[in-house]
Amino acid sequence: MPSFDVSRSRFRLADEHLIVLSELAAGNAVSADLIPAQKELAESGLINDAGRLAQPLLPLLETVLNAGVVITLETGSRQGPLQHGMLIGQEYVVAHEAWPGETESEYSLVEPKTLVWKLADMVHLQQSRSARDTSATVLDTTVGTVEAGLAGLEAAARATTADEERELIRRSLAAGGTLDEPSLRLLTEMISELRSSWRMTAAWRGHHDGGDGVEGRGFAVWDCGPLGYWLRELPEEPLPADQVTPGSPFRLVRTDARTVWNRITDLLPDQSELRAAATR
C-alpha cells in the first residue's frame, strides 16, 4: 500500500502508483488496469475522490514530470537487483530508493546542495573503511568469465561454509580457462566478498550525432568489502547492453572512496551543459 510521511516529505509508491499520479497531474484519464492502484492512493489519502492530488505531492510530481537530469543507479547483490535514482528539476530534487522484496520505493525531496551526499549514501560509500591490500590492482578477463563466476556465487547460496562457497566460485571461473592462477585466486576472493556491484548513469537533453538528443555519463563499481572498491573500466559506461557479449573485455581497477566520490560529482552536468540543453 502507498503511504507518506509529511514531516519529511517522503512517500512510498510502487510504479503503478506513480503512473496514476502522473496521469492525474497531467489531466489524463486513468486506464482500467490502473484503477486498483488509484483506489489504493485514495485510501491512503494521497488523492481525493475527485482525483485531486494531496498538496504534499505537488513538488514530487512537478519534478517527475519535468526532470531536467535523470540519474539511474542499478545495483546487484546477494538479495537481487535493485534500482534507485534521482530526478533533478528546476526547483526540486527527488530521490527514489528501492527495498529488497518490496514493490514500493521511497521517494523523498532532497536539498539540492546535498545531492552528491545522497548519491554516495545510496551506494553506501565509506571513506573510513579499511581495505585489505592485494598484490594486483588491475584484473583483466572477459564478461563471460565474470558471469560464470557470479553464477557460481548464486549456485553457492546453499554452501555450508565460506571455503565451500569459494571453491564453487573458483570452479565456475576456472571452467572458462581464461585466467592465470593469481587472477583466478583474486577474482574468486572478490566475488566471494562482493557486497554489491552497481552502475550509476546521468542523462539530460543535449546533442547526439549532430542533432538534438540525450547526453549522458556513467561509471560502474564493485564494492568488495574488505578488498575495497574496484572501478569497472571495461565495458565502459554508458554502453547499451546489446553491445556487450560474453567475449567482451572486462577490466576492474582498484580504487578508493575519494575517487568514487569524485566520479559521482563529475557525473553531473555542469551549468554550461544545462544552459545549452535549455536553449534547445
N, C-alpha and C positions, 0 to 999 in steps of 0.2 A: 504494500500500500504506500502511496506517496505521503510525505509528511514534510513539515517545515519547522524551523526554529527562527522565529522572527527576531530574537535578541541578537543573533549572529548572522542574519541574512543568509541562511543556508537551507537547502531543500534536498530531499531525497526523491529522485524521479527516475523512472525507467524510460527507455527510448520512446515507447508509445505515449507516455505522459507528455514528454517534451514535444512530440509531433502534434498532439492535440492542442497544447498550449500555443504552439507556433501557428497553427491553423486559425485558432480563435483570435490571436493577436492580429493576424493579417486580415481578419474579417471573412474567413472562408468557412464553409460547412465542414463538419467532421464526417468522415466516411463511416459506413455502418460497422466495419470491423473494429473501429476505434471507440465505439460507444461505451463498452465496458471500462476502458481507460478514462473516458470523460466522466463516467459515474463515480469512479474512484477519486478523481480530482475534486468533484463536487462534495463527496462525503468527507474529504479531508479539509474542506474549507478553502481550497486554492482557487476555485471558481464558484460563482453563484448559479442559481437555477437558470439565469438568462445567459450563462456562458461568459459573464464578465470576469476578468482576472482579478484576483486579490491584489491590492496595492503593492505589497512587498515583492511581488513577482515582476513588476514592470521593468526595473533595471536589468534583471536577468534576461527577460525576453527581448528587450531592446538590443542587448549585446549579442544574443544568439542570432537574431535576425539581421544584424548589421555589423558583424565582426569584420574588422579590417585585417587582423592577423589571427591565424588559427594554428595553435601548437598541439601536436599529437604526440602522445607518449604511449608506446606499446611495450608492455613488459611480459616476460615469461619467467615462471619459477616452478617449483615442485607442486604448487597449488593450481597451476594452469595459467593461461594468458589473461591479462587484464589490460584495459585501455583507459588511460587518463588523458587529461589535456587542459588547454586554456584557450579562452576566446578573448581577444583584446578589441574593444570597441572605442568609440570616440570619448566616452566619459567613464566607462566602467570596464573592469576586468573580471571575468568569470572563470573559475577553476572547476573542473569536474574530476572526481576520483571514484573509481570502482572499488568494490569489496569482493573478495573471493566468495563464490557461491551465492551472491546476491544479484537480483536483477536490477535493483535501483543503484544509481550512482549519486554521490553527494555533490551538489552544485553550490558554490559559495562565491560571494563577492570578495575580491582581493584588492587591497590597497595597491595601486599601480606601482608605487615605489618599492614594493616588496615582492614583485612578481618573480624575480630571479631566486629569491629565498624560497618562495613557494615551490618553484620547479625543482630546486635542489632537494627540498623536503620530500617531494613526490618520489624521488629515486633513492631516498634515504642516504644522501651524500654525507659522509662522516669525515671531517677534517682531522679529527683526533685519533682515528683508528690506526693502530699499529699493524703493519703488514709484514709477513714473513718474506725474507729475501729469497729470490730464485736465481739460479745460475744463468738462466736465459731471460731476456727481456723482450724478445720477439718470437712469435710462434707462427710458422707458415705451414699451411696444409690446404685442403680443399673443402668446399661446402659439404660434399658428400661424406667426407670423413667425420666432420663435426656432427652432422645429422645422425650418423651411425652411433657416435658416442652419446648423444642426447637420447637416442632411442634406447641405448644400453642403460642409461640412468633411469628411464621410465620403466624398463624391464626389471630393474633392481629395486623397485619400490617395496618388494616383499623380502628383501635381503635382511638377514637377522643381525649382521654385523657390518661395521664400516669396511672391514677388509673384504668381505664378500661382495659388497657393493662396488668397491674399486676394481675388483677382479672382473666383474661382469662388464663394467665400463671399458676396462683395458682390452678385453676380448673383442668387444664391438669395434673399438678403434683399430685394433691390430688386423682385423679382417680385411681392411682395405689395402694394407701393405704399403701405405704412402709415408709413414712416419718412421724416423730413426728412433733408436731406443731412448735418448734423452727427451726428445719431443713427445714420444709416446707416454713416458712417465709423467712429464709436466702436464700434458693435456688431460690425462687420466685424473690427476690431482685437481686440476682446475674445474673439471666437470663435477667431480665429487663434492667440491667445496662451493659450487656455484649457488649463490643466493638469488641472483636474478640476472637476466640479460635484458637489455632494453634499448630501444631506438627512439630518439626524440627528433621531430621534424617541425619546422615552422614554414608556413606558406602564406603568401599575400599576393594581391593583384600587382602585376608588373608586366615585363616584356618576356616573350617566349618566341624563339625562331623569327625575330624581326617584327612581331606584332603583339597585340595585347594578349596576355595570358597570365599564368601563375608563376611566380618566382618562389624559390624556397631554398632552405639549407637544412642539413640534418647530420646527425652522427649517432653512433651506437657504442655501447659499453657493456662489458661483462663485469659484474660485481662478484668477485670470487672470495669474499670474506677474508680469511687470514692470508690469502695470496694476493689481496689488493685489487685495484681496478685495472682493467685492460681495455684499451680503446680498440675497437674493431676498425681497422683501416681498409680492409677489403672483405667483402664487397663494400664499396664506398657509398655513403648515403648522400642525398636521397637517390635511390635506384629502384626502378619498377621491379617487382618480384618476378615478372615473367622473363627478365633478362638474367636471372641467376639460375645456373644449372648445377648438378652435382659436381661437375668438374671445374666450376669457377674457383679462382684462388680465394683463400680465406686467411686473413692475417690479423693477429692480435698483438698489440704493443703495450707493454707495461706502462702505466701512467699513475698519476696521483690525484687526490681530491682537488687540489688547486687548479690543475689543468682541466679537470672535468667542469669545475665552476666557470672557468674562463670560456670553455666551449659552450656552456649554456648561455652565458652572456653574449657571446658572438653570434649565437643562433638568431637572435632577434634582429629585425631590420633596423637600420639607423634612420634618423629623421629625413635624410635626403632620399632614401629609398621610399619612405612612406609618402613624402611630398610628391615624388614622381608618380607614385601609384594613384594619389588623389587627383592629379591632373588628368588622369586617364579615365 
